[in-house]
Amino acid sequence: MPQIARAQASSNTSSNTSSNGSVSGIAPMPADGKKTLVLLGTGWGTTTILKALDAERFNVVVVSPRNYFLFTPLLPSCTVGTTESRSIMEPIRHIVGRRGKDIRYCEAECTDIDMGRKELVLQRQGDPSGPSGSVRTTRIGYDQLVVGVGATYNTFGTPGVQQWGLFLKEMGDATKIRQRLKDTIEKASFGDLSDAELDRLLHVVVVGGGPTGVEFAGELHDLVAEDLNKWVPGLSRRFRITLVEAQPHILPSFDERLVFYTQRVFKKNGIALRTGTSVKEVTEKTIIMEGTDSTMSEMPYGLLVWSAGIRAREFAHTLRSKVPDVQTSRRGLIIDDYLRVKGADDIWALGDCAVSKNPPLAQVASQQGKWLAKAFNELARDAKVTDPFHQIDGKIKPFEYSSNGALAYIGGEKAIAQLPLFNTSITIGGPFTSLFWKAYCLWELSSVRSSLSVATDWAKRAMFGRTMSVD
Ligand SMILES: Cc1cc2nc3c(=O)[nH]c(=O)nc-3n(C[C@H](O)[C@H](O)[C@H](O)COP(=O)(O)OP(=O)(O)OC[C@H]3O[C@@H](n4cnc5c(N)ncnc54)[C@H](O)[C@@H]3O)c2cc1C
């Protein structure tokens, strides 16, 4: 692990310890008078800062347990092998390498903060070659801190979900779903199961009718219709997909014409919709649900994918607990119009971990990242002012989110789009929109390498079909 420390506040003595007690020194950051800017996370928000920041003006340290940027809009397509995992993972070392020598990366999780000393506690889990369960800990200082740790899935405390459900938030989740789908297909093909057991096993239930749940259901339909149909036609006919949503409609953030269009496409594709239905409990083989009229029902299932919402990550709660009077939202870190964490000096937050009037979206996080990088560049440029970061008010215009619209793939080579046009928005859906969605993804991917890899994956899928092989 790279050894890191801060430059300016280097009066803080820092140390590295491991859980078995060994202590090692930390190589100091260059004492060049530059401010140390620590970025927590390698997600949409922080990687956008990295790309737009004038890295010459700061000592930048990136801290994240995930050593790559993940292009989440294509995550559902990785679950069924339409897109390969590595194609949408951009190594952080590539991004850092392109930005120059003043940026360091540390693969670790930030677990605590001392706001008085301006220090962070970083932990790195289990070195495979070390004693089992060994955790290495280090402390680093910061002058300015940007928290972009994102959010995690939310089970809302529903019994059984954590134990029996699968999630779709990180690449590890997509790989697990792919593995379980492959296992399900092979188990069902073995030929020793009763009809009732086969029907249960081949029933995939998706909980959550937001874009992630809808896109996963669409991708799964494509796998069944285009590939399973050829590999195991008998099984593909038995395969069922059900989407469960507590609200009366799916896709609440989309125009109702697109909602109805998606519902029609789902009906044609055989995806069953159970709207106005809340999941109350999950057991190994059944889902217990309640309708709006309070009637309870049970549904046998083979695989459950839970994409019903998000909640704040542990570090956001740790930071909140340092200023409990001001940070009163359990959803995450309350920020002001300049993305400053309320009640905390020199700490900024963006993306899904920040609570503001904006929705938890990649486009919000990346616009915030761009705005913050620009603000930092401008503030650091002003050498005349001794403390430029405390003089942002009035100097820089507050952050304002401008929506670029919403897109979702719904399966069967169809997508929906809601695009802003002057003071209104246009809504389109169908095969042409699917081409537009694909072009948008290729354009938005973080590098030429990723765009080429994804385009190649799609071409291979069109020529040879999907690959479901998993180790
Ligand atoms: C399947 C899926 C599809 C999506 N599709 C879209 C879409 O089409 N359009 C759209 O606008 N949005 C989409 N989103 C939402 C979008 O991905 C999120 O809004 C976005 O990722 C938020 O960015 P972020 O920078 O806040 O956090 P993230 O991108 O989640 O990154 C968080 C980073 O913080 C790191 N981290 C976590 N804890 C710590 C810690 N303690 N210390 C240091 N680092 C830490 C993580 O490892 C990660 O690198 C989708 C989300 C999912 C799950």
The ligand as an ORCA input file, in Angstrom:
! r2SCAN-3c Opt
* xyz 0 1
  C     -27.233     -0.194    -11.455
  C     -27.204      1.303    -11.401
  C     -27.492      2.035    -12.535
  C     -27.466      3.437    -12.495
  N     -27.758      4.133    -13.636
  C     -27.704      5.484    -13.608
  C     -27.964      6.227    -14.801
  O     -28.217      5.658    -15.870
  N     -27.903      7.588    -14.722
  C     -27.618      8.239    -13.555
  O     -27.578      9.485    -13.545
  N     -27.372      7.557    -12.410
  C     -27.404      6.203    -12.413
  N     -27.158      5.501    -11.265
  C     -26.868      6.234    -10.009
  C     -25.401      6.607     -9.952
  O     -24.582      5.477    -10.163
  C     -25.065      7.212     -8.603
  O     -25.884      8.331     -8.398
  C     -23.604      7.628     -8.586
  O     -22.791      6.474     -8.626
  C     -23.260      8.452     -7.349
  O     -21.924      8.840     -7.461
  P     -21.030      9.081     -6.170
  O     -19.751      9.663     -6.651
  O     -21.786      9.800     -5.143
  O     -20.785      7.620     -5.534
  P     -20.321      6.253     -6.172
  O     -20.221      6.333     -7.643
  O     -21.200      5.206     -5.580
  O     -18.855      6.074     -5.576
  C     -18.607      5.990     -4.196
  C     -17.133      5.690     -3.992
  O     -16.792      5.822     -2.618
  C     -16.024      4.695     -2.195
  N     -16.174      4.552     -0.744
  C     -17.194      4.001     -0.055
  N     -16.956      4.082      1.268
  C     -15.758      4.704      1.414
  C     -14.964      5.086      2.540
  N     -15.368      4.866      3.778
  N     -13.775      5.686      2.311
  C     -13.349      5.939      1.051
  N     -14.071      5.610     -0.047
  C     -15.253      5.006      0.138
  C     -16.606      3.559     -3.034
  O     -15.731      2.454     -3.079
  C     -16.739      4.266     -4.379
  O     -15.496      4.309     -5.032
  C     -27.160      4.105    -11.283
  C     -26.859      3.364    -10.140
  C     -26.873      1.979    -10.191
  C     -26.531      1.199     -8.947
*
